[in-house]
Amino acid sequence: MLRVAIVGCGVISTRKYIPILKRLKKRVTIVGICDLNEEILKQVSTKFGIPEAYTDFSRMLEEQHPEVVVVCTPPAAHTKVVIEALEKGAHVLVEKPMALTSVDCQKMVDASNQHGRKLGVMHNQVFNPAFEEACDLVAKGEIGKFLGMRTFLMTPVDDMTSNPKHWAHRLPGGVLGETGPHAIYLSLALLDNVTDVQVCWKKQLPEYPWSAAEDIRFDVIADNGINSVTLMYGSNQSGAEIEIVGTEGMLKLDLQSRILVHHNRQVGTELLTPKAIITSVVSGLYQTGTAFAVNGVVHRVWKTLDGHYIGITRFLDYVEKNAQFRASGEKGKLTTEVLDMVVRKYEESQRPAASSAIGQG
Ligand SMILES: NC(=O)c1ccc[n+]([C@@H]2O[C@H](COP(=O)([O-])OP(=O)(O)OC[C@H]3O[C@@H](n4cnc5c(N)ncnc54)[C@H](O)[C@@H]3O)[C@@H](O)[C@H]2O)c1
């Protein structure tokens, strides 16, 4: 039984980690939780029945000797707690973004190597079953030669945009620094060697002056293709969709329903016919219906489709069995480096365009 401690008891901790780790009670036991905010700590301790609650992280490590520490603090606090946990002999799973700078990421990787402890970054969407299946299909050549992809992530306005006190507004790039990492690590799962990025954005909701833009678009340009990313922050809607295109086909993914559709509207030398459209729509509906039914049963009975659930169990396998883990510290560092390229272009483009509603970089 692995002894696990959690630092940071906010949204992600209470919605994902604590419930998931409690479900994994045959593998892990939660030996302590830590948060600087006493009120939050007390609430979480009572709600989840975890009496070992600390405001002092070092004390928790010294008294509980966790074998694994899960880091769910805001990004600016990751580096210090990750390094201390590694130094005290724990394996560490840290939420994305791994850190705010590549230098800090490297410090974590070095500490992991120096102390012989494992380090993983929660890139939860790479563990999304639909995305994993898509990566397998691409690797097997099912859509021919990979040509590129498009990623659309929509964060509801009240998650961050409407709240001036949310820490995301103080990250490099603001809210881009919070959801951008998802788009980057998804890009890096399929793109080889990122060489450049292009950014444009639009400020749309003047009622939130602390938010620099509610529509941010960027292209991640690599040797084998481009990921065109759209991040929307101004709607009351939520969404996470990806399209992956190859010479012989196209995959459409809804990461939230975990449905993957193998889109096929092959035309050849003919004009696009109604028959081709009908066939492709019917096929899409059939694939969606089948996946929906299977996912519905799996989700209801086993609740094992969640990217965090899969990521956590894979990290435990990595710790206990030295199994492969695709969200390593090195991947976290690379994600931070590419995000930094995007943020720099985004912020540069805001300077001359400060008086305009449209920006481009
Ligand atoms: N993978 C995802 O889908 C996903 C979703 C949401 C958040 N996240 C990530 O999870 C992390 C936390 O986000 P959140 O939304 O839960 O934030 P949050 O603000 O809801 O919670 C963070 C908690 O950490 C506490 N804290 C801050 N500094 C601390 C320190 N030094 N020691 C102990 N506690 C400290 C705060 O008091 C707060 O309760 C971030 O890195 C964020 O990017 C990931």
PDBQT file of the ligand as one rigid body, heavy atoms in Angstrom, charges set to zero:
ROOT
HETATM    1  N1  LIG A 401      -5.394  19.086 -15.381  1.00  0.00    +0.000 N 
HETATM    2  C1  LIG A 401      -6.484  19.831 -15.284  1.00  0.00    +0.000 C 
HETATM    3  O1  LIG A 401      -7.458  19.630 -15.981  1.00  0.00    +0.000 OA
HETATM    4  C2  LIG A 401      -6.488  20.925 -14.270  1.00  0.00    +0.000 A 
HETATM    5  C3  LIG A 401      -7.678  21.598 -13.941  1.00  0.00    +0.000 A 
HETATM    6  C4  LIG A 401      -7.628  22.587 -12.952  1.00  0.00    +0.000 A 
HETATM    7  C5  LIG A 401      -6.408  22.916 -12.345  1.00  0.00    +0.000 A 
HETATM    8  N2  LIG A 401      -5.281  22.260 -12.727  1.00  0.00    +0.000 N 
HETATM    9  C6  LIG A 401      -3.978  22.584 -12.125  1.00  0.00    +0.000 C 
HETATM   10  O2  LIG A 401      -3.986  22.200 -10.747  1.00  0.00    +0.000 OA
HETATM   11  C7  LIG A 401      -3.247  23.134  -9.968  1.00  0.00    +0.000 C 
HETATM   12  C8  LIG A 401      -4.165  23.713  -8.897  1.00  0.00    +0.000 C 
HETATM   13  O3  LIG A 401      -5.272  24.335  -9.509  1.00  0.00    +0.000 OA
HETATM   14  P1  LIG A 401      -6.655  24.529  -8.726  1.00  0.00    +0.000 P 
HETATM   15  O4  LIG A 401      -7.632  24.998  -9.740  1.00  0.00    +0.000 OA
HETATM   16  O5  LIG A 401      -6.984  23.341  -7.911  1.00  0.00    +0.000 OA
HETATM   17  O6  LIG A 401      -6.254  25.764  -7.783  1.00  0.00    +0.000 OA
HETATM   18  P2  LIG A 401      -7.008  26.261  -6.491  1.00  0.00    +0.000 P 
HETATM   19  O7  LIG A 401      -6.679  27.695  -6.331  1.00  0.00    +0.000 OA
HETATM   20  O8  LIG A 401      -8.444  25.862  -6.515  1.00  0.00    +0.000 OA
HETATM   21  O9  LIG A 401      -6.312  25.417  -5.324  1.00  0.00    +0.000 OA
HETATM   22  C9  LIG A 401      -4.971  25.577  -4.970  1.00  0.00    +0.000 C 
HETATM   23  C10 LIG A 401      -4.832  25.424  -3.456  1.00  0.00    +0.000 C 
HETATM   24  O10 LIG A 401      -3.433  25.408  -3.135  1.00  0.00    +0.000 OA
HETATM   25  C11 LIG A 401      -3.266  26.149  -1.927  1.00  0.00    +0.000 C 
HETATM   26  N3  LIG A 401      -1.861  26.586  -1.884  1.00  0.00    +0.000 N 
HETATM   27  C12 LIG A 401      -1.276  27.612  -2.554  1.00  0.00    +0.000 A 
HETATM   28  N4  LIG A 401       0.052  27.635  -2.315  1.00  0.00    +0.000 NA
HETATM   29  C13 LIG A 401       0.308  26.619  -1.469  1.00  0.00    +0.000 A 
HETATM   30  C14 LIG A 401       1.488  26.124  -0.836  1.00  0.00    +0.000 A 
HETATM   31  N5  LIG A 401       2.682  26.679  -1.064  1.00  0.00    +0.000 N 
HETATM   32  N6  LIG A 401       1.373  25.073   0.010  1.00  0.00    +0.000 NA
HETATM   33  C15 LIG A 401       0.171  24.500   0.246  1.00  0.00    +0.000 A 
HETATM   34  N7  LIG A 401      -0.986  24.913  -0.332  1.00  0.00    +0.000 NA
HETATM   35  C16 LIG A 401      -0.911  25.951  -1.174  1.00  0.00    +0.000 A 
HETATM   36  C17 LIG A 401      -4.282  27.263  -2.004  1.00  0.00    +0.000 C 
HETATM   37  O11 LIG A 401      -4.610  27.742  -0.704  1.00  0.00    +0.000 OA
HETATM   38  C18 LIG A 401      -5.472  26.557  -2.665  1.00  0.00    +0.000 C 
HETATM   39  O12 LIG A 401      -6.379  26.017  -1.720  1.00  0.00    +0.000 OA
HETATM   40  C19 LIG A 401      -2.703  24.164 -10.970  1.00  0.00    +0.000 C 
HETATM   41  O13 LIG A 401      -1.415  23.791 -11.370  1.00  0.00    +0.000 OA
HETATM   42  C20 LIG A 401      -3.670  24.074 -12.126  1.00  0.00    +0.000 C 
HETATM   43  O14 LIG A 401      -3.101  24.470 -13.372  1.00  0.00    +0.000 OA
HETATM   44  C21 LIG A 401      -5.298  21.282 -13.652  1.00  0.00    +0.000 A 
ENDROOT
TORSDOF 0
